[in-house]
Amino acid sequence: MNQPLEQQTFVRWFRDFSPYINAFRGRTFVIAFGGEVIAEAQFASMVHDIALLNSLGVRLVLVSGARPQIARRLEERGVEMHYVNGLRVTDAAALACVKEATGTVRVEIEALLSMGLANSPMAGARIRVASGNFVTAKPLGVRDGVDYLHTGEVRRIDTEALGRQLNEGAIVLLPPLGYSPTGEVFNLSAEDVATEAAVSLHADKLIYLLDSPGLQREDGTLIRQLNLKEAADYLHTAHTLNEALGRALDSARYACAKGVKRAHLIDRHLDGSLLMELFTRDGIGTLISARGYEDIRQATIDDVGGILELLAPLENEGVLVRRSRERLETEIDHFTVVERDGTIIGCAALYPFTEEGFGELACLAVRDEYRKEGRGDTLLDYITLQARARHINRLFVLTTRTAHWFQERGFEAAPIDELPVARQQLYNLQRRSKVFIKAI
């Protein structure tokens, strides 16, 4: 029975994102956004997505900025916020505006998270929002002769109290305010609060919703992932990095260095950006992590299922010879895989014939959506290094449909009788595969 394309698309989409539901349940995400987000109509749909994450069992901490709201109140009251060396000097009058603005922002977020409208993503939602004195702060003090007064920095996050709220299913809301043991209130940066909360809670993710689509190269293309060194280099060399994006990147880099597994910089203007970043393999923003998001490594027995799924379409088309699970399990030590976010997206195998100085390159495969991005070349280079380490000086490949790809990479056509004798005996005359050899 032919299934309608719409149904096929839905089934594939649901299967693709369902592993993330299991992976995220019980995990802790810290989501930070500026006050600009709250003032926009689109924030309501973003709240729906946050509520959806909560319903899926994700432990959520929201850190909200309030810069535009604070600026508006300062202007209304004729109060000026002074900046020295890029840091705010918060006097008593400015602090009053900060407290008023952050309080209003908190109430607005709580109201949106309390919606239970029928025919909406929050229908029947029973979300509790917890906010309080979770952040202990200390004053910046006097620096270079400047007293920063009520501007402070995070001293400690009450992770025990936060954990209790998260364990009970509440969404925790942290404003950019902190409190001292002597009862003082300090104006904090939202980035400081988000960073320290993520590190203290050993969060799985720190997510920034920003005005830009993430980090970009000079030609305007999106940078999808960076490790810590690459993130630090980008901070020091990028000439067009705006202030907000720079603060978020610095926060992300620091948090990942301190144990947060991943940080995400995503575009808040794109409807559903939070869900697309979290529930698709490639996301739509920039990922920062201490460990590689994509890794090429030696295969293990746990990879058998992923390799079989990868090879199946090519086997069905007759491009590759079909391998049983049992055979693949016994030959798994020959395989190298490319793993992206827990999914096998590429593989190749090296079968050595060391007496003749030969190695067979087999099962070179990359998932459709990741082809033409150099992963085949990466696998070939990796296999070549493995072969040289085993004193193999020639690679050969048998192929029926990809002859040009190998020829473009230095493989030359050869007769069957140039293969190792053991491999000649296994040659399938019905497939009539062409032989190509490359000296390495």
C-alpha positions in Angstrom: 0.0 0.0 0.0 1.4 3.4 -1.1 1.6 5.8 1.9 0.9 9.5 1.2 4.1 11.6 1.2 2.7 13.7 4.0 2.4 10.7 6.2 5.8 9.4 5.3 7.3 12.9 6.1 5.6 12.9 9.5 6.7 9.4 10.4 10.3 10.1 9.4 10.3 13.5 11.3 8.8 11.9 14.4 11.4 9.0 14.4 14.2 11.5 13.8 13.5 13.6 16.9 12.1 11.0 19.2 15.6 9.9 20.4 16.1 13.4 21.7 13.0 13.1 23.9 14.6 10.2 25.8 18.0 11.9 25.8 16.7 15.2 27.3 14.4 13.8 30.0 15.7 14.7 33.4 18.4 16.9 31.9 19.1 20.5 33.1 19.0 23.3 30.5 19.7 27.0 31.4 18.1 29.3 28.8 19.1 32.9 28.8 17.5 35.8 26.8 17.5 39.5 26.9 14.7 41.9 27.9 14.2 42.6 24.2 12.6 39.2 23.8 9.9 39.8 26.4 8.7 43.0 24.7 7.9 41.2 21.4 4.8 39.4 20.5 6.8 36.3 19.4 7.8 35.7 23.0 4.4 34.0 23.6 5.2 31.3 21.0 8.7 30.9 22.6 7.0 30.4 26.0 4.9 27.6 24.4 8.1 25.9 23.3 9.6 26.3 26.8 6.4 24.8 28.2 6.8 21.9 25.8 10.3 21.2 27.0 9.0 21.2 30.6 6.3 18.7 29.7 8.9 16.4 28.2 10.7 16.3 31.6 13.5 18.8 30.9 14.6 20.7 34.0 14.6 24.3 33.0 16.2 27.4 34.4 15.3 30.7 32.7 17.6 33.7 33.0 16.0 36.9 31.8 17.8 40.2 31.1 16.0 43.5 31.4 18.2 46.1 29.7 15.5 47.8 27.6 13.1 47.8 30.5 15.7 49.3 32.8 16.7 51.9 30.2 13.0 53.0 29.8 12.6 53.6 33.5 15.9 55.4 33.7 14.7 57.7 30.9 11.3 58.3 32.5 12.9 59.3 35.8 15.7 61.3 34.3 18.3 59.0 35.8 21.5 58.3 33.9 23.3 54.9 34.1 27.1 55.5 34.0 29.5 53.1 32.4 33.2 52.9 33.2 35.4 50.4 31.3 32.3 48.8 29.9 30.9 48.2 33.4 27.7 49.8 34.9 27.9 52.0 37.9 24.6 51.5 39.7 23.8 54.2 42.2 20.7 54.2 44.5 18.4 55.9 41.9 19.5 53.5 39.2 19.0 50.5 41.5 15.4 51.5 42.1 14.8 51.4 38.4 16.6 48.1 38.1 14.4 46.5 40.8 11.2 47.9 39.3 12.1 46.7 35.8 13.2 43.2 36.7 10.1 42.7 38.9 7.9 43.7 36.0 9.7 41.3 33.7 9.4 38.5 36.2 5.7 39.0 36.5 5.2 39.1 32.7 7.1 35.8 32.2 5.2 34.1 35.0 1.9 35.3 33.5 2.8 33.8 30.1 3.9 30.5 31.7 0.6 30.3 33.5 -1.5 30.3 30.3 -3.6 27.2 29.7 -5.5 28.2 26.6 -7.5 25.6 24.8 -6.3 24.7 21.3 -2.8 26.0 22.1 0.5 24.2 22.9 -0.1 25.0 26.5 -3.6 23.6 26.8 -4.0 21.9 30.2 -0.5 22.9 31.2 0.1 23.2 35.0 3.4 24.8 35.1 4.8 26.2 38.4 7.4 29.0 38.2 9.8 29.4 41.1 11.8 32.6 41.7 13.5 33.8 44.8 16.8 34.6 46.4 18.8 31.8 44.7 21.7 34.0 43.8 24.1 35.4 46.4 26.0 38.3 45.1 29.0 40.5 46.1 29.8 44.0 45.0 32.3 44.7 42.3 33.7 47.2 44.7 36.3 49.9 43.8 38.3 49.2 40.7 40.8 51.6 39.2 39.5 54.2 41.6 35.9 53.8 40.5 33.2 52.7 43.1 30.7 50.6 41.2 28.2 50.9 44.1 25.3 48.5 43.6 26.7 46.7 40.6 27.8 43.2 41.7 28.8 39.8 40.5 27.6 36.3 41.4 29.2 34.9 44.5 27.2 31.7 44.9 24.2 29.8 43.4 22.0 28.0 45.9 22.0 24.8 44.0 20.3 22.8 46.7 17.3 25.1 46.7 17.3 25.2 42.9 17.5 21.4 42.7 14.5 21.0 45.0 12.4 23.2 42.7 13.6 21.5 39.6 13.0 18.0 41.0 9.4 19.0 41.7 8.9 20.0 38.0 9.0 23.8 38.5 10.6 26.1 36.0 13.1 28.3 37.9 13.3 32.0 36.8 16.4 33.9 37.7 16.4 37.7 37.2 19.7 39.7 36.9 19.6 40.5 40.6 21.6 39.1 43.5 21.4 39.4 47.3 24.1 39.7 49.9 24.1 38.1 53.4 23.8 41.6 54.8 20.5 42.2 52.9 21.9 44.3 50.0 20.6 44.0 46.5 23.0 44.1 43.5 22.5 44.7 39.8 24.1 41.7 37.9 24.6 40.9 34.3 22.3 38.2 32.9 25.3 36.5 31.3 27.0 36.3 34.7 23.9 34.7 36.3 23.4 32.3 33.4 27.0 31.2 33.4 27.3 30.6 37.1 23.9 28.9 37.3 24.9 26.5 34.4 28.2 25.7 36.0 26.9 25.3 39.5 24.1 23.0 38.4 26.4 21.0 36.1 23.9 21.8 33.4 23.7 19.7 30.2 23.1 22.8 28.1 23.4 26.6 28.3 21.3 28.2 25.6 21.4 31.8 24.5 18.5 33.3 22.5 20.1 36.2 20.5 19.5 38.8 17.9 21.7 37.0 15.4 21.7 33.5 13.9 24.8 32.5 15.7 28.5 32.9 14.7 29.3 33.6 11.1 32.4 33.3 8.9 33.6 36.3 6.9 31.5 35.2 3.9 28.3 35.2 6.1 27.9 31.5 6.3 26.9 30.0 9.7 29.5 28.4 11.9 27.7 25.3 13.2 30.1 24.2 15.9 33.3 25.3 17.7 35.5 23.6 20.3 36.9 25.7 23.2 40.1 26.7 21.3 38.2 27.7 18.2 35.7 29.7 20.3 38.6 31.6 22.0 40.3 32.3 18.7 37.0 33.6 17.3 36.6 36.0 20.2 40.1 37.4 19.6 40.0 37.6 15.8 36.4 38.4 14.8 36.0 42.1 13.8 32.3 42.2 13.4 31.2 40.6 16.7 28.5 42.7 18.4 28.6 43.2 22.1 25.7 40.9 23.0 27.0 38.0 20.9 30.5 38.5 22.3 29.3 38.3 25.9 27.2 35.2 25.1 30.2 33.5 23.3 32.5 34.3 26.2 30.0 32.9 28.7 29.5 29.8 26.6 33.2 29.1 26.3 33.7 29.6 30.0 30.8 27.4 31.0 31.9 24.5 28.7 35.4 24.8 30.1 33.9 24.4 33.6 31.9 21.3 32.8 28.8 22.3 31.0 28.4 19.8 28.2 27.2 22.1 25.4 26.3 25.7 24.8 24.1 27.0 22.0 23.8 30.4 20.4 20.6 30.6 18.4 18.4 33.2 16.7 15.5 34.3 18.7 13.7 35.8 15.7 13.2 32.5 14.0 9.9 31.0 15.1 10.6 27.6 16.7 14.3 28.2 16.8 14.6 26.6 20.2 13.0 23.3 19.1 14.8 23.2 15.8 18.2 23.6 17.6 17.4 20.9 20.1 15.5 18.3 18.2 17.4 18.2 14.9 20.8 16.8 14.4 22.4 19.8 12.8 20.4 22.5 14.6 20.1 26.1 13.3 22.6 28.0 15.4 26.2 27.6 16.7 27.2 24.9 19.1 30.1 25.3 21.5 31.4 22.2 23.4 34.6 21.0 25.0 34.1 17.6 23.3 33.7 17.3 19.6 30.1 17.4 18.3 31.2 15.2 15.4 34.0 12.6 15.8 35.8 10.1 13.7 36.8 7.0 15.6 37.3 3.3 15.6 34.0 1.4 15.6 32.9 -0.7 18.6 30.3 -3.4 18.9 27.7 -0.8 20.0 28.0 0.8 16.5 26.8 -2.3 14.6 23.2 -1.2 14.5 24.1 2.3 13.3 26.4 0.9 10.6 23.7 -1.5 9.4 21.2 1.3 9.1 23.7 3.4 7.2 24.7 0.6 4.7 21.1 -0.7 4.1 20.1 1.8 1.4 23.3 1.2 -0.5 22.9 -2.6 -0.2 19.3 -2.4 -1.4 20.5 -0.4 -4.5 23.2 -3.0 -5.1 26.0 -0.5 -4.6 27.4 -2.5 -1.7 27.5 -6.2 -1.0 25.0 -7.1 1.8 26.5 -7.9 5.2 24.7 -9.7 7.9 24.7 -8.5 11.5 26.7 -11.6 12.5 29.4 -10.9 9.9 29.5 -7.2 10.8 29.9 -8.0 14.5 32.9 -10.3 13.8 34.5 -7.7 11.5 33.7 -4.6 13.5 37.4 -4.0 14.4 38.0 -3.2 10.7 35.5 -0.3 10.7 35.9 3.4 11.3 32.9 5.6 11.9 31.9 9.2 11.8 29.6 9.9 14.7 27.5 13.1 14.9 25.6 13.8 18.0 25.3 10.0 18.8 24.3 9.0 15.2 26.5 7.2 12.8 26.6 9.3 9.6 29.6 7.7 7.9 31.8 4.6 7.9 34.6 2.8 6.1 36.5 -0.4 6.6 40.1 -1.5 6.2 40.9 -5.1 5.5 44.7 -5.7 5.6 46.6 -8.1 3.4 49.9 -7.3 5.1 52.1 -10.0 3.4 51.5 -8.3 0.0 51.5 -4.8 1.5 47.9 -4.3 0.4 44.8 -3.0 2.2 41.3 -3.1 1.0 39.1 0.0 1.5 35.5 -1.2 1.8 32.1 0.0 2.9 32.9 3.7 2.4 29.5 5.3 3.0 28.1 8.6 4.1 24.4 9.5 4.8 22.7 11.3 2.0 22.3 14.6 3.8 26.0 14.8 4.8 27.5 14.1 1.4 29.4 16.7 -0.6 30.8 18.1 2.7 34.2 16.3 2.6 33.4 13.5 5.0 34.2 10.8 2.4 37.7 12.4 2.0 38.0 12.5 5.8 37.3 8.8 6.0 39.7 8.1 3.2 42.5 10.1 4.9 41.8 8.3 8.2 41.9 4.8 6.6 45.1 5.8 4.8 46.8 6.7 8.1 45.7 3.4 9.6 47.1 1.5 6.6 50.5 3.3 6.8 50.7 2.5 10.5 50.4 -1.2 9.5 53.1 -0.9 6.9 50.6 -1.1 4.1 51.8 0.8 1.0 48.9 0.2 -1.4 45.1 0.6 -1.0 42.6 -1.1 -3.4 38.9 -0.8 -3.8 36.3 -2.7 -5.7 33.4 -0.6 -6.9 30.6 -0.7 -9.4 29.3 2.9 -9.4 31.8 5.2 -7.8 34.8 4.8 -10.1 35.2 8.5 -10.8 35.2 9.5 -7.2 38.2 7.2 -6.5 40.0 8.1 -9.7 39.7 11.8 -8.7 41.6 10.9 -5.5 44.5 9.1 -7.2 43.2 5.5 -7.6 44.1 3.9 -10.9 42.3 1.1 -12.7 44.0 -2.3 -12.4 43.3 -5.9 -13.5 41.9 -8.4 -11.1 45.2 -10.4 -11.1 47.0 -7.5 -9.3 44.9 -8.1 -6.2 46.2 -10.3 -3.4 45.6 -13.9 -4.2 43.2 -14.4 -1.2 41.1 -11.5 -2.5 41.1 -12.7 -6.1 39.5 -16.0 -4.8 36.7 -14.0 -3.3 36.0 -11.9 -6.4 32.3 -12.0 -7.4 32.2 -12.5 -11.1 28.5 -11.6 -11.3 29.0 -8.1 -9.8 31.9 -7.4 -12.2 33.3 -4.8 -9.9 36.1 -2.6 -11.2 39.4 -2.7 -9.4 41.3 0.5 -8.4 44.6 0.7 -6.7 46.4 3.6 -5.1 50.0 3.8 -3.8 50.1 5.4 -0.3 
